[in-house]
Amino acid sequence: MQFYLPSDTYQQFEQSRRKGLKLSDELRIESKVAIGFLLKKQGEKAQNSLKKAEVLYTDLRSLLEQDPYLYSIGGIQVGTEEFVEAVLLGDYLEGKPLRTLEELGVQHDAYIGGLCDMSGELLRFARMNPDQMKQVLDDLEELNQTCLQIIVTRNGAVRKKLEDLERNMKRMEEMIFQYNLKHV
């Protein structure tokens, strides 16, 4: 009996997997740095981090196009999701229309996850800018209403992110209530 073992292709996949996870982690870190700068209103530093993140995302996207099986690796999308969050937060804070899934060239799950995660950053933004709280709440309510149109038929990452968005909207309401109690 002779057994076939795809050792060459397996080793290539493992090499791509390690490279993809490394790129995803670097992308996650650079995107978090950009978010920090955005919230501190350090625009030039934020733009520099976003540019670095975009280069990392381009490299990761190229790797994923070469080997689509990498999408099945859990940690691969983490960096992309954080990148989406950073880019959309930057758009929001600059008063620009949020870039679309197609404009960013990301998968649905990463886009929805990044969009919902942005709601947590908006809470931080509102905490630092109390005069913006009402506007942030209005925007979170609109985002939540928009997301209610998504039909999620399975438990998973997207459902969790949508629940996080709803929870963040409620936190924003509580934050406004507490602020008004203290400042009336």
Stockholm file with secondary structure:
# STOCKHOLM 1.0

chainA/1-184         MQFYLPSDTYQQFEQSRRKGLKLSDELRIESKVAIGFLLKKQGEKAQNSLKKAEVLYTDLRSLLEQDPYLYSIGGIQVGTEEFVEAVLLGDYLEGKPLRTLEELGVQHDAYIGGLCDMSGELLRFARMNPDQMKQVLDDLEELNQTCLQIIVTRNGAVRKKLEDLERNMKRMEEMIFQYNLKHV
#=GR chainA/1-184 SS CCCCCCHHHHHHHHHHHHHHHHHHHHHHHHHHHHHHHHHTTCHHHHHHHHHHHHHHHHHHHHHHHHCGGGGGSTTHHHHHHHHHHHHHHHHHHTTCCCCCHHHHTCCHHHHHHHHHHHHHHHHHHHHHCGGGHHHHHHHHHHHHHHHTTSCCCSCSHHHHHHHHHHHHHHHHHHHHHHHHHHCC
#=GC SS_cons         CCCCCCHHHHHHHHHHHHHHHHHHHHHHHHHHHHHHHHHTTCHHHHHHHHHHHHHHHHHHHHHHHHCGGGGGSTTHHHHHHHHHHHHHHHHHHTTCCCCCHHHHTCCHHHHHHHHHHHHHHHHHHHHHCGGGHHHHHHHHHHHHHHHTTSCCCSCSHHHHHHHHHHHHHHHHHHHHHHHHHHCC
//
